[in-house]
Amino acid sequence: MAIRPAYPDAATLSRRWKEGVQQAGDKWVEGIQNPRADAKTEAIKANATYKAQVTKSIAEDRWVKGVQASDQNEAIATAVAVGASGYTAGALARGAKHERVMNKVAPLMASAVSAVRNMPAVTDADREARAVAMIRAGRDVGKKLKGG
């Protein structure tokens, strides 16, 4: 009788993970459709924890450490494996969300563009002022949409 190791090797862990993923798709959809709690409410309740953890992460340079540990070739290989059809399907599945957001963005940006176009554009300084005004207006639109 073979004695299995106290902890599986990497190949065994990966094989089991793949098997689990292949069997869990329907459970994942069911879970998404039947949440245990309201995600927005829970996220708002966790705001102080989020801020504390982000502050700690910044202090510990965790972001840069994560970037250093990443493998660009692995990310590229994953994207290639998903393929163009996977990208397209994922993006198009968010069509209603995109339209909902654009219904908010379009009038705000139209107003910003109109205001900038009404600024003088005779001199280099005028045109630079228009460029800066457009950058600031775009930021302000983003802040309005994010509640900032």
C-alpha positions in Angstrom: 0.0 0.0 0.0 1.4 3.4 -1.0 1.4 6.1 1.6 0.3 9.4 0.2 2.3 12.5 1.2 1.0 14.8 4.0 0.4 17.5 1.3 -0.1 16.8 -2.4 2.5 17.8 -4.9 1.9 20.6 -7.4 0.8 18.4 -10.2 -1.8 16.8 -8.0 -3.1 20.1 -6.7 -3.3 21.5 -10.3 -5.2 18.4 -11.5 -7.7 18.5 -8.7 -8.2 22.3 -9.2 -8.9 21.7 -12.9 -11.3 18.9 -12.1 -13.1 21.1 -9.6 -13.4 24.0 -12.0 -14.8 21.8 -14.7 -17.5 20.5 -12.3 -18.3 23.8 -10.6 -19.7 25.9 -13.5 -23.4 25.3 -12.7 -22.8 25.8 -9.0 -21.1 29.1 -9.7 -24.1 30.3 -11.8 -26.5 29.2 -9.1 -24.5 31.0 -6.4 -24.4 34.2 -8.4 -28.2 34.0 -8.9 -28.8 33.3 -5.2 -26.4 35.4 -3.1 -26.2 35.0 0.7 -26.1 38.8 1.1 -26.4 42.0 -0.8 -23.0 42.7 -2.3 -23.3 46.5 -2.3 -24.5 46.6 1.4 -21.6 44.3 2.5 -19.1 46.3 0.5 -20.3 49.6 2.1 -20.1 48.0 5.6 -16.5 46.9 4.9 -15.4 50.4 3.8 -13.3 51.0 7.0 -11.6 47.6 6.6 -10.9 48.3 3.0 -9.3 51.6 3.7 -7.2 50.1 6.5 -6.0 47.2 4.3 -5.2 49.4 1.3 -3.2 51.7 3.6 -1.4 48.7 5.0 -0.8 47.3 1.5 0.7 50.7 0.4 3.0 50.8 3.4 4.2 47.3 2.8 4.7 47.9 -1.0 2.5 44.9 -1.7 1.4 46.2 -5.1 5.0 46.5 -6.5 5.8 43.1 -5.0 2.9 41.6 -6.7 3.9 43.1 -10.0 7.4 41.8 -9.6 6.0 38.3 -8.9 3.8 38.4 -12.0 4.7 36.6 -15.2 3.8 38.5 -18.4 4.3 35.5 -20.6 1.9 33.5 -18.5 -0.7 36.3 -18.7 -0.2 36.4 -22.5 -0.6 32.6 -22.7 -3.9 32.8 -20.7 -5.3 35.5 -23.0 -4.3 33.5 -26.1 -6.0 30.4 -24.6 -9.2 32.3 -23.9 -9.0 33.6 -27.4 -10.7 36.4 -29.3 -14.1 34.7 -29.0 -13.8 34.5 -25.2 -12.9 38.2 -25.0 -15.8 39.1 -27.3 -18.3 36.9 -25.4 -17.3 38.4 -22.1 -17.4 42.0 -23.3 -20.7 41.6 -25.1 -22.2 39.9 -22.0 -21.8 43.3 -20.4 -23.6 45.2 -23.1 -26.5 46.3 -20.8 -24.1 47.6 -18.2 -22.1 49.5 -20.9 -25.3 51.1 -22.2 -26.4 52.0 -18.7 -23.1 53.7 -17.9 -22.9 55.5 -21.3 -26.4 56.9 -20.6 -24.8 58.7 -17.7 -21.4 59.5 -19.4 -22.7 60.8 -22.8 -24.6 63.9 -21.5 -21.9 64.8 -19.0 -19.1 64.6 -21.6 -21.3 66.4 -24.2 -21.6 69.3 -21.8 -17.9 69.3 -21.1 -16.9 69.2 -24.7 -19.4 72.0 -25.5 -18.0 74.2 -22.7 -14.4 73.6 -23.9 -15.3 74.3 -27.5 -16.8 77.6 -26.4 -13.4 78.7 -25.0 -11.1 80.9 -27.2 -8.7 79.0 -29.4 -6.7 81.8 -31.0 -3.3 81.5 -29.3 -1.2 78.6 -28.2 -2.1 79.6 -24.6 -5.8 79.4 -25.5 -5.4 76.0 -27.0 -3.4 74.8 -24.0 -6.0 76.1 -21.7 -8.7 74.2 -23.7 -6.6 71.0 -23.5 -6.2 71.4 -19.7 -9.9 72.2 -19.3 -10.9 69.1 -21.2 -8.6 66.9 -19.1 -10.1 68.4 -15.9 -13.7 68.1 -17.3 -13.0 64.4 -18.0 -11.8 63.8 -14.5 -14.8 65.6 -13.1 -17.1 63.3 -15.1 -15.3 60.3 -13.7 -15.7 61.7 -10.1 -19.4 62.3 -10.6 -19.9 58.8 -11.8 -17.9 57.3 -9.0 -19.5 59.4 -6.3 -16.2 61.3 -5.8 
